Amino acid sequence: MPHVVECNIDLAAKGRQLGRLRVPSDKRTGYATVVPIACIANGTGPTVLVSGGNHGDEYEGQLAALRLVREIDPARVSGRIIVVPVISMAASRAGTRTWPTGENFNRSFPGDPDGPPIEQLAHFFTTVLFPAADVVIDMHSSGFAGWIPACSHMCVAPDKKQRQLMLDAMQAWNSDFHFLYTSDGNYLPNEAERQGKIVVTTELGGTTRIPVAVQEIAWSGLNNVLRHVGVLEGKVETRASLGLPPAKLIDCRYQVRQDGVVVKGLYDNIVAPVTGLFEVMVEPGSAVQAGQVLGRVWQADDPAVPPADVIAPSSGYLMGIRTRPPVIKGEGLAMVGGEISREALLAE
């Protein structure tokens, strides 16, 4: 059965190729969805799929992926690098997290060839791009509304060999932090992981301005992971070789008891206690103590009401914070996780 998504380059050919994926016209809009794709191949070696723009307003990875397409000489490659630099093109142009339809590409897996265009594109990743790859690198940031210290992260694969390979690749990003997260099962990384791939994901800052240092870690980390997995020539750097202290590995997973209580991991565990304007009082990446005030929410419609404190539920590190002040009661505001050792993670 032919795929409904058309690719106008030969992913098996050598050299540098630039092309596009074309998703058939949307019955609702009458327009086709066109997504850029590139392939840089030479010699023999692993295949690595690199993607940015899974969410449209996360530009750090998009810029690093576009630079990769432009600057990597095929002669430096042993194997193949497939790059989809901006998956959600319309969302990227509009500065929105989701597609114009309101759909979230990262919640569309494994996809459906008979579904709407977003599911057709997810199905192409699931049935063509993931099977072709040994390694999948999907770059995210916190988008316009938040900030996470620039880092790589991963879900924890149940297969211990796969978990160790993912951990090694994640740590090759050489960021100050790495964290472990839990997802709902229909994310892009989940599908790649189910297929046995080495999966590395990132959170590269956020908000509307990209600091130079963030773009530098996006680029240097991506290149070092490519060297680590053997698809790009060059010496693999480590934190030690760069004169940096060991990175902190933070557990931001969650597990929920039958009574609904979160008992392990604290991913997005802190929500707005009221509707209002959020004032941040602790910088992301800081160590925090249980009960510490991380910020407060002011009720602008009634200045006589005192602000509501936002409290750290446990000790650890503040790994993410909402930066856009207007918040609605119940919205996620912050993420705190505790440090975990590499040995403990691999022993689970």
C-alpha positions in Angstrom: 0.0 0.0 0.0 1.6 3.4 -1.0 2.0 6.0 1.7 -0.4 9.0 1.5 2.5 11.3 2.4 4.8 11.9 -0.6 8.6 12.4 -0.2 10.4 13.8 -3.2 13.9 12.7 -2.3 15.5 9.3 -2.3 16.3 8.5 1.4 18.7 5.7 0.2 20.9 8.0 -2.0 24.3 9.3 -1.0 25.2 13.0 -0.7 23.1 16.0 0.4 19.5 16.1 -0.7 16.9 18.8 0.1 13.3 18.1 -0.5 9.8 18.1 1.0 7.1 15.9 2.4 3.7 16.6 0.9 0.6 15.6 2.9 -2.6 15.5 0.8 -5.0 18.4 0.8 -7.0 18.8 3.9 -10.7 18.4 3.1 -11.4 21.2 5.6 -9.1 23.8 4.0 -8.4 22.5 0.6 -4.6 23.0 1.1 -1.8 20.4 1.2 0.7 20.4 4.1 4.3 20.8 2.9 7.1 20.0 5.3 10.9 20.3 4.5 13.1 17.3 4.7 16.8 16.7 4.1 19.1 13.7 3.9 22.9 13.8 4.3 24.4 10.4 3.6 27.9 9.0 3.0 29.5 5.6 3.5 28.2 3.1 6.0 27.0 3.7 9.6 23.9 4.4 11.6 20.9 6.4 10.5 19.9 9.3 12.7 16.6 11.1 12.4 16.8 14.7 13.7 13.6 16.8 14.1 12.7 20.3 15.2 9.4 22.2 15.3 7.3 19.4 16.7 5.6 22.3 18.4 5.6 25.5 16.3 6.7 28.0 18.9 9.8 26.0 19.9 12.4 27.6 17.7 15.7 26.7 19.3 15.7 23.2 17.8 14.4 24.4 14.5 17.4 26.7 14.1 19.9 24.0 15.1 18.3 21.6 12.6 18.3 24.2 9.8 22.0 24.9 10.5 22.7 21.2 10.5 21.2 20.8 7.0 23.3 23.7 5.7 26.7 23.2 7.4 27.3 19.5 7.7 29.6 18.3 4.9 28.5 14.8 3.7 32.2 13.8 3.7 32.1 14.0 7.5 29.2 11.6 7.7 29.4 7.8 8.2 25.9 6.6 7.6 22.9 8.9 7.2 21.3 11.9 8.9 17.7 12.6 8.0 16.5 16.0 9.1 13.0 17.3 9.4 13.9 20.8 10.7 10.4 22.3 11.0 7.7 19.6 11.4 4.8 21.9 12.2 5.4 24.5 9.5 2.1 26.5 9.8 2.4 26.6 13.6 6.0 27.8 13.3 5.0 30.6 11.0 2.1 31.6 13.3 4.1 31.3 16.5 1.7 28.8 18.0 2.3 25.5 19.8 -0.3 23.5 17.9 -1.4 23.3 14.2 -4.0 25.8 13.0 -6.7 23.1 13.6 -5.7 23.1 17.3 -4.2 19.6 17.0 -0.9 18.8 18.7 1.6 16.8 16.5 3.2 15.4 19.6 0.0 13.8 20.6 -0.8 12.2 17.2 1.1 9.0 17.3 1.2 6.3 15.9 -1.0 8.2 13.4 -3.5 7.1 10.9 -3.1 7.0 7.0 -6.9 7.6 6.8 -7.0 10.3 9.4 -6.6 14.1 9.2 -3.3 15.5 7.8 -1.6 15.7 11.2 -2.2 11.9 11.8 -1.1 11.1 8.2 2.2 12.9 8.8 2.6 11.1 12.2 1.9 7.8 10.4 4.7 8.6 7.9 7.1 9.1 10.8 5.9 5.8 12.4 6.1 3.6 9.3 8.9 5.2 7.2 11.2 7.5 9.2 11.4 5.6 12.5 12.0 2.2 10.9 14.8 3.7 8.9 16.5 5.2 11.9 18.7 3.8 14.7 18.7 7.0 16.7 15.9 9.7 17.0 16.6 13.2 18.2 13.6 15.4 18.7 14.3 18.9 19.9 11.9 20.9 22.0 11.9 23.9 24.3 9.3 25.3 26.7 7.8 27.5 24.0 6.6 31.1 24.5 5.0 30.5 27.9 7.8 29.0 29.9 11.5 28.4 30.6 13.4 25.2 31.3 17.2 25.3 31.7 18.6 24.2 28.3 19.1 20.4 28.6 18.5 17.0 27.1 16.0 14.6 28.6 14.4 11.2 28.1 11.6 8.9 29.0 12.8 5.8 30.9 12.7 2.8 28.6 11.6 -0.5 30.3 14.3 -2.4 28.3 17.5 -1.9 30.3 19.9 -2.1 27.4 17.9 0.5 25.5 17.7 2.6 28.6 21.5 2.6 29.0 22.0 3.5 25.4 19.5 6.4 25.7 21.1 7.6 28.9 24.6 7.6 27.3 23.3 9.5 24.3 21.3 12.0 26.4 24.3 12.7 28.6 26.4 13.4 25.5 24.5 16.6 25.1 26.8 17.9 27.9 24.2 20.2 29.4 24.2 21.2 33.1 21.0 19.2 33.7 19.3 16.2 32.2 15.9 15.1 33.4 13.6 12.1 33.2 10.0 12.5 32.3 6.8 10.6 31.9 4.4 11.0 29.0 1.0 9.6 28.0 2.1 7.1 25.4 1.2 8.8 22.1 4.1 11.2 21.9 6.7 11.0 19.1 9.4 9.8 21.5 7.1 7.1 22.8 6.5 5.6 19.4 10.2 5.7 18.5 11.1 4.1 21.8 8.5 1.3 21.2 10.3 0.6 18.0 13.6 0.1 19.9 15.3 3.3 18.9 17.8 5.3 20.9 15.7 8.4 21.6 17.1 11.7 22.8 14.8 14.7 23.4 15.5 18.2 24.7 14.1 21.3 26.4 16.2 24.2 25.1 15.0 27.2 27.2 11.8 28.9 26.0 10.1 32.4 25.9 10.2 34.8 23.0 14.0 35.5 23.0 16.7 32.8 22.4 19.8 33.7 24.4 23.1 33.1 22.5 24.2 30.6 25.1 21.1 28.5 24.5 21.6 28.4 20.8 25.2 27.4 21.4 24.3 24.5 23.6 21.6 23.5 21.1 24.2 23.3 18.3 27.2 21.9 20.3 25.0 19.3 22.0 23.4 18.1 18.8 26.8 17.8 17.1 28.3 15.9 20.1 25.4 13.4 20.2 25.9 12.8 16.5 29.6 12.1 17.1 28.7 9.9 20.1 26.5 7.6 18.0 29.1 7.4 15.3 27.3 9.2 12.4 29.5 12.3 12.4 33.3 12.4 12.5 35.2 14.1 15.3 36.2 13.5 18.9 33.3 13.1 21.4 33.5 15.7 24.1 32.6 15.1 27.7 31.8 17.4 30.6 35.2 16.5 32.1 37.1 17.2 28.8 35.3 20.6 28.7 36.4 21.4 32.3 32.8 21.2 33.6 31.5 19.6 36.7 29.2 16.5 36.3 25.7 17.2 35.1 22.8 16.8 37.5 20.3 14.0 36.6 16.8 15.0 37.8 13.9 12.7 38.2 10.7 14.5 37.0 8.7 11.4 36.4 5.3 10.9 38.0 3.5 7.9 39.3 -0.1 8.2 40.5 -1.7 6.0 43.2 -5.2 4.8 42.7 -6.4 7.6 45.1 -4.9 10.1 42.6 -1.9 11.1 44.8 1.4 11.7 43.0 4.0 9.5 44.8 7.1 9.7 42.6 8.4 12.4 40.3 7.0 15.8 40.0 6.6 16.7 36.3 4.4 19.8 36.0 3.2 19.1 39.5 2.7 22.7 40.6 -0.4 24.4 39.3 -1.9 27.9 39.7 -3.8 28.2 42.9 -6.0 31.0 41.6 -6.5 33.0 38.3 -4.3 36.1 38.0 -0.8 37.3 37.2 2.1 35.0 38.2 5.2 36.6 39.7 8.3 34.3 39.5 10.5 34.5 42.6 13.1 31.7 42.0 15.2 31.2 39.0 14.9 27.9 37.0 17.8 25.5 37.8 17.9 26.6 41.4 17.9 24.1 44.3 14.7 24.5 46.3 13.3 23.2 49.6 9.9 21.7 50.3 7.6 24.5 51.4 9.6 27.2 49.7 7.7 30.0 47.9 8.5 29.8 44.2 6.3 32.7 43.2 2.9 34.2 43.8 -0.3 34.9 41.8 -1.8 38.3 42.1 -5.5 38.8 41.4 -5.5 41.9 39.2 -9.3 42.3 39.3 -9.2 42.8 43.1 -5.9 44.4 44.3 -7.2 44.2 47.9 -6.8 40.4 47.8 -3.3 39.3 49.0 -1.4 37.2 46.4 -1.6 33.4 46.6 1.8 31.7 47.2 3.0 29.0 44.9 4.8 26.4 47.0 7.4 23.8 46.2 5.8 20.5 47.3 9.2 18.8 47.8 12.9 19.5 47.8 14.9 19.2 44.6 15.6 21.5 41.6 13.2 23.9 39.9 13.4 22.5 36.4 10.8 24.6 34.7 8.7 27.7 35.3 5.8 29.5 33.6 7.1 32.8 32.3 3.9 34.3 30.8 2.3 36.1 33.7 -1.4 35.6 33.0 -2.5 32.3 34.4 -5.7 30.4 35.0 -6.5 28.4 38.1 -5.3 24.9 37.6 -2.8 25.6 34.9 0.7 24.1 35.2 3.2 26.7 36.6 6.4 24.8 37.6 8.2 21.5 37.7 10.4 20.3 40.6 12.3 17.0 40.6 14.8 15.4 42.9 18.3 14.3 41.9 18.8 10.6 40.9 22.1 8.8 40.3 22.9 7.1 37.0 23.5 3.9 38.9 20.0 4.0 40.5 18.4 4.7 37.2 20.1 1.8 35.5 19.3 -0.5 38.4 15.5 0.0 38.3 
